[in-house]
């Protein structure tokens, strides 16, 4: 009796002390995990989610895009943490939530956010599903306006609908984060949402943690003028590229030839910054022009007119590239040395040409400016090029006379500058976009047809030759045309390099010229870093611009005795350029007229290491309506998912712990009393 009492007391003491730990473990442990380190523990607790963020952009009148709305100066409270719920099950929200939205629901969700304030105040963040299966089921999604950039139109009918399915969502302001999920992350978030639906009475919830603090939101600089002044943003822009075939002799005092200008764009737009592929609009046109340059470089002779190729960037954001190019021409800057705007006879722009294939025929439409001898000559050249390719099943038609004018294109900037400009835009549509994913992240590789791009490249190459050759002998011209054949495999290669992550910018063609900083391409314009220059620091130039500069410089080059390997040491002559220098640090010297042209708002000036907003100039009609787009700086962008325990159960654990601690203390007193009595009896 005396010996068993202390033993029983010891067992009771152990049970009371161990019970809180066992109780908490029963609430939180669901499986046996072998943790070898703290990172292992963190990895099991937090799932980092791959996604593409919607970021904050600004103009002179306000903001668009997404950001966490800052309500506290505490850095630890600048993240949004909210339980994950599917939109179809979120008819009424009672707490801040992370809404999982399918592509089918995308438009209706953002429409509701705009119209239902009671619903919108509980939206903590948005997670947009991706997936090729869903994409194939959609009839169309376009976040742009029905008349994109109508304010820059050279004609008055700006209510016309070039993009009938456009929702305009990308031009709105949202004070919550929005992420487009990757395919794998979509599955993870769906599982989390379904788990939450099944665990309504459970003690845990899966939550999403958003980290998307834009510096302009945090500092309260809510427009381009104030954020540029405070240094919380940078202007949208980059570097356009132009090249002449054959090279222009800038040192000659002879009068220059008249110019045929061939134009394409390299940038697109999307609700999600880094998912702006723009396969049909405008990259199909870019690829067509590049392949046409390649074909012409092998047959070009002493042309009567000068061929000049220009690839603009920033066109999706107020025609930044073309407007700046025209300003540089007015100022006779180094960036356009060798060009004279008064000598431009004709502009041929290659627009969206990736969807021209239908029922065995490649159909394209020529949208023209006002009737002139130059536009008629171009239409005739297009028809002659078509006839020379009769076996290829290509059809060129003049766009409908009922159209109000040319569609949204770089040519608009030229027309606003000079209404007498002669130009033609080649497109795969007549009166409305055939691209049902215009300025959407869904305008990807699956949205275009390579045979359509090959056909457009063939037409462009032969048309440019006809216009530039200026020959009256059609028989001789026809013989030369038959020798202008585009490389179909180059089209496929460029599509893989510029519109896919595999191989993406790590493809052999791109790596032949540059060392890219990224593998997955994105054709978002980006921001201007440092001082704009015709000879910019390579680190400030996008991968695509650097690739295009090298590609065009090599394709439009001519042999020279002074051109040799091992530049730049041996590459200092007029029009001598060093291409492929990123590959081995040496490169190859060629003779070519290829240059970078800065692309940014004509209302901005870089001075004393900062950006200054210039007053509007009445002589610049497009500058009067220039929004002056900028992008907010940011600290970090992140998205992760983890499981949290409800506060109710935390309270239970706390109360249980306190209660058991008190009981343990009382038990200790009781046990001590029992032990003391037992020892006295001994």
C-alpha positions in Angstrom: 0.0 0.0 0.0 2.7 2.4 1.0 4.9 1.5 -2.0 2.1 1.7 -4.7 0.9 5.2 -3.8 3.9 7.1 -5.1 3.9 5.0 -8.3 0.2 5.8 -9.0 0.7 9.5 -8.3 3.6 9.5 -10.8 1.5 8.0 -13.6 -1.3 10.5 -12.9 1.2 13.4 -13.0 2.6 12.2 -16.4 -0.9 11.9 -17.9 -1.8 15.4 -16.9 1.3 16.9 -18.3 1.2 15.0 -21.6 -2.5 15.6 -22.3 -2.1 19.2 -23.8 0.5 18.0 -26.3 -1.5 15.0 -27.3 -4.7 17.1 -27.7 -2.9 19.7 -30.0 -1.3 16.9 -32.0 -4.6 15.3 -32.6 -5.9 18.5 -34.1 -3.0 19.2 -36.4 -1.3 16.0 -37.4 -2.8 14.3 -40.4 0.1 12.2 -41.7 3.6 11.1 -40.7 6.2 13.3 -42.2 9.9 12.9 -41.8 11.5 16.4 -41.6 15.2 16.6 -42.1 15.5 20.4 -41.9 13.6 23.6 -41.4 13.3 24.1 -45.2 11.7 20.7 -45.4 9.2 21.7 -42.7 8.5 25.0 -44.6 8.1 23.2 -47.9 5.5 20.9 -46.3 3.6 23.8 -44.8 3.7 26.3 -47.7 3.1 25.6 -51.4 4.5 28.3 -53.6 2.2 28.7 -56.5 3.3 29.5 -60.1 1.3 32.3 -61.6 1.4 35.4 -63.7 0.4 38.6 -61.9 -1.8 41.5 -63.0 0.2 44.6 -62.0 -0.5 48.3 -61.5 -0.1 50.7 -64.5 -0.7 54.4 -64.5 -1.5 57.2 -66.8 -2.1 61.0 -66.5 -5.6 60.5 -65.3 -5.3 57.6 -62.9 -4.6 53.8 -62.6 -5.4 50.5 -64.1 -4.5 47.0 -63.2 -4.1 45.3 -59.8 -2.5 45.8 -56.4 -3.1 45.1 -52.7 -4.9 48.1 -51.2 -2.7 49.3 -48.4 -4.5 49.9 -45.1 -1.6 49.7 -42.7 2.0 51.0 -42.6 3.0 47.7 -40.9 5.0 45.7 -43.5 3.7 42.4 -42.0 0.1 43.5 -42.8 0.8 44.2 -46.5 -0.1 40.7 -47.5 -3.6 39.4 -48.0 -4.5 36.0 -46.5 -7.9 34.6 -47.4 -9.6 31.2 -47.7 -9.9 29.8 -51.2 -13.5 29.5 -52.6 -14.7 28.8 -56.1 -16.6 31.6 -57.7 -19.5 29.3 -58.6 -20.0 28.7 -54.8 -19.5 32.3 -53.8 -22.9 33.7 -54.4 -22.7 35.5 -51.1 -19.5 36.2 -49.3 -19.4 36.8 -45.5 -15.6 37.2 -45.2 -12.6 38.3 -47.2 -12.0 35.5 -49.7 -9.6 34.3 -52.5 -11.9 33.7 -55.4 -11.0 30.9 -57.8 -12.4 31.9 -61.2 -12.5 29.7 -64.4 -12.0 31.3 -67.8 -15.7 30.7 -68.6 -16.5 33.0 -65.6 -13.8 35.6 -66.2 -15.9 38.3 -67.8 -19.0 37.8 -65.6 -16.9 37.9 -62.5 -15.2 41.2 -63.2 -18.5 42.7 -64.4 -20.0 41.8 -61.1 -17.1 43.3 -59.2 -17.7 46.5 -61.1 -21.4 46.6 -60.4 -21.8 44.9 -57.0 -20.0 46.8 -54.2 -21.2 44.5 -51.4 -19.7 41.6 -53.2 -16.5 43.4 -54.2 -15.6 44.4 -50.7 -15.1 40.8 -49.7 -12.8 39.9 -52.7 -9.4 39.6 -51.1 -7.7 38.2 -54.3 -8.5 36.4 -57.5 -7.0 33.2 -58.9 -7.7 32.6 -62.6 -7.6 29.0 -63.8 -5.7 28.1 -67.0 -5.8 25.0 -69.1 -5.8 24.2 -72.8 -9.0 22.1 -72.6 -11.0 25.1 -71.3 -9.4 27.4 -73.9 -10.5 25.1 -76.7 -14.1 25.4 -75.5 -14.2 29.2 -75.4 -15.7 31.1 -78.3 -13.5 34.1 -77.4 -12.1 36.3 -74.7 -10.7 39.8 -75.3 -9.9 42.1 -72.4 -9.4 45.1 -74.7 -11.9 47.7 -75.9 -14.2 47.1 -78.9 -12.2 49.8 -80.8 -8.7 49.5 -79.3 -6.9 52.9 -78.8 -9.8 54.7 -80.5 -8.5 58.1 -79.2 -5.6 57.8 -81.8 -7.9 57.1 -84.7 -7.3 59.3 -87.8 -11.1 59.2 -88.5 -14.1 60.3 -86.5 -16.1 57.1 -86.3 -14.6 55.8 -83.1 -17.7 53.9 -82.1 -17.0 51.3 -84.8 -16.4 47.8 -83.4 -13.2 46.3 -84.8 -13.1 44.0 -81.7 -16.8 43.1 -81.1 -16.2 40.7 -78.2 -13.9 43.2 -76.3 -14.9 43.7 -72.7 -12.5 46.5 -71.7 -11.6 44.7 -68.5 -7.9 45.3 -68.8 -8.4 49.1 -68.6 -10.1 49.1 -65.1 -8.6 49.6 -61.7 -8.8 46.8 -59.1 -7.6 47.2 -55.5 -7.0 43.5 -55.0 -4.4 41.1 -56.5 -5.1 38.9 -59.5 -3.0 36.0 -60.6 -3.3 33.7 -63.7 -2.4 30.2 -62.5 -0.1 27.8 -64.3 -1.7 24.4 -65.3 -0.1 22.6 -62.3 -1.1 25.4 -59.9 -4.7 25.3 -61.2 -4.9 21.7 -60.0 -3.5 22.6 -56.6 -5.9 25.5 -56.1 -8.9 23.4 -57.2 -8.0 20.7 -54.7 -7.7 23.4 -52.0 -11.1 24.9 -52.8 -12.8 21.5 -52.9 -11.2 20.6 -49.6 -12.5 23.8 -48.0 -16.0 23.0 -49.3 -15.9 19.6 -47.7 -14.4 20.9 -44.4 -16.9 23.5 -43.5 -17.3 22.0 -40.0 -13.6 21.1 -39.7 -11.0 23.0 -37.8 -8.6 23.9 -40.7 -8.9 25.9 -43.9 -6.6 26.2 -47.0 -5.8 29.9 -47.6 -4.0 31.8 -50.3 -1.4 34.4 -49.3 -1.0 37.3 -51.9 2.1 39.5 -51.9 1.4 42.1 -54.6 2.3 45.5 -53.1 2.8 48.2 -55.8 5.0 51.1 -54.8 2.7 53.7 -56.3 -0.2 52.3 -54.2 1.9 52.3 -51.0 3.2 55.9 -51.5 -0.1 57.3 -52.8 1.3 58.4 -56.2 -1.8 57.5 -58.1 -1.0 58.9 -61.6 2.0 59.1 -64.0 2.9 62.7 -63.3 3.1 62.2 -59.5 4.8 58.8 -59.6 7.5 59.9 -62.1 8.2 62.9 -59.9 8.5 60.7 -56.8 10.4 57.9 -58.6 7.9 55.2 -57.8 7.3 54.1 -61.4 9.0 54.0 -64.8 7.7 54.8 -68.3 6.5 52.0 -70.5 8.7 51.6 -73.5 11.7 49.8 -75.0 13.6 49.8 -78.3 12.3 49.5 -81.8 14.6 48.3 -84.6 15.0 49.4 -88.2 17.2 48.1 -91.0 17.8 49.0 -94.7 18.2 46.5 -97.6 20.7 47.1 -99.1 22.5 49.2 -96.5 22.2 53.0 -96.8 25.4 54.8 -97.7 25.2 57.6 -95.0 28.5 59.1 -96.0 27.5 59.7 -99.6 26.5 63.2 -100.7 24.3 61.8 -103.5 20.6 62.2 -103.1 19.0 59.2 -101.4 16.5 56.9 -103.1 12.8 57.0 -102.4 11.8 54.6 -99.6 9.4 51.7 -99.3 8.7 51.3 -95.6 7.7 47.8 -94.4 6.4 47.8 -90.8 5.5 45.3 -88.1 5.1 45.3 -84.3 6.8 43.2 -81.7 4.7 44.0 -78.6 1.3 42.9 -77.4 -0.8 43.4 -74.3 -2.7 41.3 -71.8 -4.4 41.6 -68.4 -1.4 39.6 -67.1 2.0 41.4 -67.7 4.2 38.3 -68.4 1.6 36.4 -70.4 1.4 38.7 -73.4 2.3 36.5 -76.3 0.1 38.1 -79.0 0.6 35.2 -81.4 -1.8 36.5 -84.1 -1.8 40.1 -83.0 0.9 41.1 -83.8 3.6 38.3 -83.8 2.3 36.5 -86.9 2.9 39.7 -88.8 6.4 40.1 -87.3 7.4 36.5 -88.3 6.0 37.1 -91.8 8.2 40.2 -92.2 11.3 38.5 -90.8 10.9 35.6 -93.2 10.2 38.0 -96.1 13.5 39.8 -95.2 15.3 36.5 -95.3 13.9 35.7 -98.7 14.7 39.1 -100.2 18.3 39.1 -98.8 19.1 36.2 -101.2 17.9 37.8 -104.4 18.0 41.6 -103.9 19.9 43.5 -106.6 20.3 47.2 -107.5 16.8 48.3 -106.6 15.2 51.5 -107.8 13.9 52.3 -104.4 15.3 51.7 -100.9 13.7 49.0 -98.8 13.5 49.9 -95.1 12.1 47.5 -92.4 10.9 48.9 -89.1 9.7 46.8 -86.2 8.1 48.9 -83.5 7.6 48.2 -79.8 5.1 49.9 -77.5 2.3 50.0 -80.2 -0.2 48.4 -77.8 0.3 51.3 -75.4 -0.4 54.5 -77.3 1.7 53.7 -80.4 4.8 54.6 -78.5 7.2 53.1 -81.0 5.8 54.7 -84.2 5.2 58.1 -82.6 8.7 58.3 -81.2 10.2 57.1 -84.5 8.4 60.0 -86.3 9.7 62.4 -83.7 13.3 61.1 -84.2 12.8 61.6 -87.9 11.8 65.2 -87.3 14.8 65.8 -85.1 17.2 64.0 -87.5 18.6 62.1 -84.6 21.4 59.5 -84.7 18.8 56.8 -84.2 17.4 57.4 -87.7 20.6 58.6 -89.5 20.2 57.7 -93.2 16.4 58.1 -93.3 14.5 61.0 -94.7 10.7 61.1 -94.0 10.1 63.2 -97.1 11.4 60.3 -99.2 8.9 57.7 -97.9 6.7 56.8 -100.8 4.7 54.0 -99.4 4.2 52.1 -96.1 3.2 48.5 -96.1 2.3 47.2 -92.7 2.0 43.5 -91.9 -0.6 43.1 -89.2 -2.4 39.9 -88.0 -1.9 37.2 -90.7 -1.9 34.0 -88.6 -5.5 33.2 -89.1 -5.9 33.7 -92.9 -6.1 30.0 -93.7 -9.7 28.8 -94.3 -11.0 25.8 -96.3 -7.8 25.4 -98.2 -7.4 29.1 -99.2 -5.1 31.6 -97.5 -7.2 34.8 -97.6 -5.9 38.3 -96.7 -7.3 41.8 -96.9 -5.6 45.0 -97.9 -6.8 48.0 -95.8 -5.7 51.2 -97.5 -5.4 54.9 -96.7 -6.9 57.5 -99.1 -6.8 56.6 -102.8 -3.5 57.7 -104.4 -1.1 56.6 -107.1 1.0 54.9 -104.4 -1.8 52.9 -102.9 -3.1 51.8 -106.3 0.5 50.8 -107.2 0.7 48.7 -104.0 -2.7 47.0 -104.6 -1.5 46.1 -108.1 1.8 44.8 -106.7 -0.2 42.6 -104.2 -2.3 41.2 -107.0 0.8 40.5 -109.2 2.4 38.8 -106.2 -0.7 36.7 -105.8 -0.8 35.7 -109.4 2.9 34.7 -109.2 1.8 32.3 -106.4 -1.3 30.9 -108.0 -0.5 27.3 -107.1 -0.4 28.2 -103.4 -4.1 29.0 -103.1 -3.7 32.6 -101.9 -6.3 35.3 -102.3 -5.8 39.0 -101.7 -8.9 41.3 -101.5 -9.3 44.9 -100.9 -11.0 45.6 -97.5 -14.7 46.6 -97.6 -15.4 50.2 -98.5 -18.0 50.3 -95.6 -15.1 50.2 -93.1 -14.5 53.6 -91.5 -10.8 53.5 -92.4 -7.8 51.4 -91.5 -7.9 49.1 -88.5 -5.9 49.9 -85.3 -2.3 49.8 -86.5 1.0 51.7 -86.6 -0.1 53.4 -89.8 -2.5 55.4 -87.7 0.4 57.3 -86.2 1.7 58.2 -89.7 -1.7 59.4 -90.8 -2.2 61.6 -87.7 1.2 63.1 -88.5 0.5 63.5 -92.2 -3.0 62.8 -93.5 -1.6 62.4 -97.1 0.5 59.4 -96.1 0.0 56.5 -98.5 -0.2 53.1 -96.9 -1.6 49.6 -96.8 -2.2 47.3 -93.9 -2.3 43.6 -94.7 -4.6 41.7 -92.3 -6.3 38.3 -92.0 -9.7 40.1 -91.5 -12.0 42.5 -93.3 -14.5 44.4 -91.2 -13.7 42.9 -87.7 -11.0 41.0 -86.0 -10.9 37.2 -86.7 -8.7 36.9 -83.6 -11.1 36.0 -80.9 -8.4 36.4 -78.2 -7.1 39.8 -79.1 -5.0 41.2 -76.3 -5.7 38.1 -74.2 -3.2 35.6 -72.7 -5.0 33.1 -74.8 -3.6 34.5 -78.1 -0.9 31.8 -78.1 0.7 29.3 -80.5 -2.6 27.3 -80.8 -4.4 30.4 -82.1 -2.4 30.7 -85.4 -1.6 28.6 -88.5 1.9 28.4 -89.9 0.8 27.9 -93.5 -1.1 31.2 -93.3 2.1 33.0 -92.1 4.2 31.3 -94.9 1.6 32.6 -97.4 1.7 36.1 -96.0 5.5 36.1 -96.0 5.5 35.1 -99.7 3.1 37.8 -100.6 5.0 40.5 -98.6 8.4 39.5 -100.0 7.3 39.6 -103.6 5.2 42.7 -103.2 8.1 44.6 -101.7 10.4 43.5 -104.5 7.8 44.7 -107.1 7.5 48.1 -105.4 11.2 48.6 -104.9 12.4 47.3 -108.2 10.5 50.0 -110.1 10.8 47.9 -113.3 8.5 48.4 -116.2 9.4 45.0 -117.7 6.9 42.7 -116.1 8.4 39.6 -117.8 11.8 40.3 -116.2 10.1 41.0 -112.9 8.1 37.7 -113.1 11.3 35.8 -113.6 12.9 37.3 -110.5 9.7 36.8 -108.5 9.8 33.1 -109.1 13.2 33.1 -107.4 11.9 34.7 -104.2 10.9 31.8 -102.1 10.4 31.9 -98.3 11.8 29.4 -95.9 8.8 27.6 -94.4 11.0 25.9 -91.8 12.2 29.3 -90.6 8.5 30.2 -89.9 8.1 27.1 -87.8 11.4 27.9 -86.0 10.5 31.5 -85.2 7.1 30.4 -83.9 8.8 28.0 -81.5 11.3 30.6 -80.4 8.9 33.6 -80.0 5.6 31.9 -78.9 6.5 28.9 -76.7 8.5 28.1 -73.6 9.8 25.0 -75.4 12.3 25.7 -76.8 11.4 29.4 -76.4 14.3 31.9 -76.4 16.7 29.1 -75.7 16.1 27.9 -79.3 19.1 27.4 -81.6 18.1 30.4 -83.8 18.0 32.9 -81.0 21.2 31.5 -79.4 22.9 31.9 -82.7 22.7 35.7 -82.1 22.3 36.5 -78.4 22.4 35.0 -74.9 18.8 35.5 -73.7 18.0 36.3 -70.1 14.7 34.4 -70.1 13.5 31.2 -71.8 9.8 31.8 -71.9 9.0 34.7 -74.3 6.7 37.6 -73.4 5.9 40.4 -75.7 4.9 42.9 -73.1 6.6 46.2 -73.9 8.4 46.6 -70.5 9.8 49.8 -69.1 12.6 52.1 -70.1 15.6 51.8 -67.9 18.4 54.3 -67.8 18.8 57.1 -70.4 17.3 56.4 -73.8 19.9 56.2 -76.5 20.5 55.0 -80.1 23.4 52.9 -78.6 21.8 51.7 -75.4 23.4 49.5 -72.8 22.6 45.9 -73.8 21.2 45.1 -70.3 18.5 47.7 -70.8 17.3 46.1 -74.1 14.8 43.2 -74.2 15.8 39.8 -75.4 13.4 40.1 -78.4 14.8 43.5 -79.5 18.4 42.3 -79.3 17.5 39.2 -81.3 15.8 41.3 -84.0 18.6 43.8 -84.2 21.2 41.0 -84.8 18.9 39.0 -87.1 18.2 42.0 -89.3 21.8 43.3 -89.2 23.0 40.0 -90.6 20.3 39.4 -93.2 20.5 43.0 -94.7 24.3 43.1 -94.6 26.7 43.1 -97.7 30.2 41.7 -98.0 33.1 44.0 -97.3 36.9 43.5 -97.4 37.2 45.4 -94.1 34.5 43.3 -92.4 36.1 40.4 -90.6 35.8 38.2 -87.5 36.9 39.4 -84.1 35.0 42.6 -83.7 34.5 45.2 -82.3 38.3 45.9 -82.6 38.2 45.5 -86.4 34.7 46.9 -86.9 34.9 50.7 -86.8 34.1 51.7 -90.4 30.9 53.4 -91.5 27.9 51.2 -91.2 30.1 48.4 -89.7 28.2 46.5 -87.0 29.3 43.7 -84.7 26.6 41.0 -84.7 26.5 37.9 -82.4 29.0 39.5 -80.0 27.0 38.1 -77.0 27.8 34.6 -78.0 31.6 34.5 -77.7 32.5 38.1 -76.8 33.9 38.6 -80.3 31.1 38.5 -82.8 31.3 39.0 -86.5 31.7 42.4 -88.3 29.2 43.1 -91.1 28.2 46.1 -93.2 24.6 46.9 -92.4 22.3 49.9 -91.7 20.5 48.6 -88.6 19.7 50.7 -85.6 17.8 50.8 -82.3 15.2 53.6 -81.9 14.0 54.4 -78.3 10.3 53.9 -77.9 8.5 55.9 -75.2 6.0 58.7 -74.8 6.7 61.9 -76.8 5.5 63.8 -73.7 8.5 62.6 -71.7 12.1 63.8 -71.4 15.0 62.1 -69.5 17.1 64.8 -67.8 19.4 64.8 -64.7 18.8 61.1 -64.1 15.0 61.5 -63.9 11.9 61.8 -66.1 10.2 65.1 -66.8 6.7 65.4 -68.1 6.5 67.9 -71.0 3.5 70.2 -71.6 1.2 69.2 -74.5 2.2 70.5 -77.9 -0.5 71.6 -80.3 1.7 70.6 -83.2 1.6 67.0 -82.0 -2.1 65.9 -82.2 -1.4 62.4 -80.8 0.6 63.9 -78.0 -2.5 65.8 -76.9 -4.3 62.5 -76.2 -1.2 60.6 -75.0 -2.1 58.9 -71.7 1.7 58.7 -70.8 1.7 55.1 -69.6 3.9 54.1 -66.7 4.3 50.9 -64.6 4.6 50.9 -60.8 7.7 49.7 -59.1 7.3 46.8 -56.7 9.1 45.1 -53.9 8.2 41.5 -54.4 5.4 39.5 -56.1 4.4 36.2 -54.6 1.6 33.7 -54.1 1.5 30.8 -51.8 -1.0 28.4 -50.3 -1.1 26.8 -46.8 -3.4 25.4 -44.2 -4.5 27.4 -41.1 -6.3 26.4 -38.0 -9.5 28.2 -37.1 -9.2 30.7 -34.3 -12.0 28.9 -32.5 -9.9 25.8 -32.2 -6.9 27.8 -31.2 -9.0 29.2 -28.3 -10.1 25.7 -27.3 -6.4 24.6 -27.3 -5.5 27.6 -25.2 -8.3 27.1 -22.7 -7.5 23.4 -22.5 -3.9 24.2 -21.9 -4.6 26.7 -19.2 -7.2 24.4 -17.6 -4.8 21.4 -17.6 -2.0 23.6 -16.3 -4.2 24.5 -13.3 -5.2 20.9 -12.8 -1.6 19.8 -13.1 -0.6 22.3 -10.4 -3.4 21.1 -8.1 -2.4 17.5 -8.9 1.2 18.3 -7.9 0.0 19.7 -4.6 -2.2 16.6 -4.0 0.7 14.3 -5.0 3.1 16.1 -2.8 0.6 15.8 0.1 0.2 12.0 -0.6 4.0 11.5 -0.8 4.6 13.5 2.4 2.0 11.4 4.3 3.5 8.2 2.9 7.0 9.2 4.0 5.8 10.1 7.5 4.2 6.6 7.8 7.5 5.1 6.8 
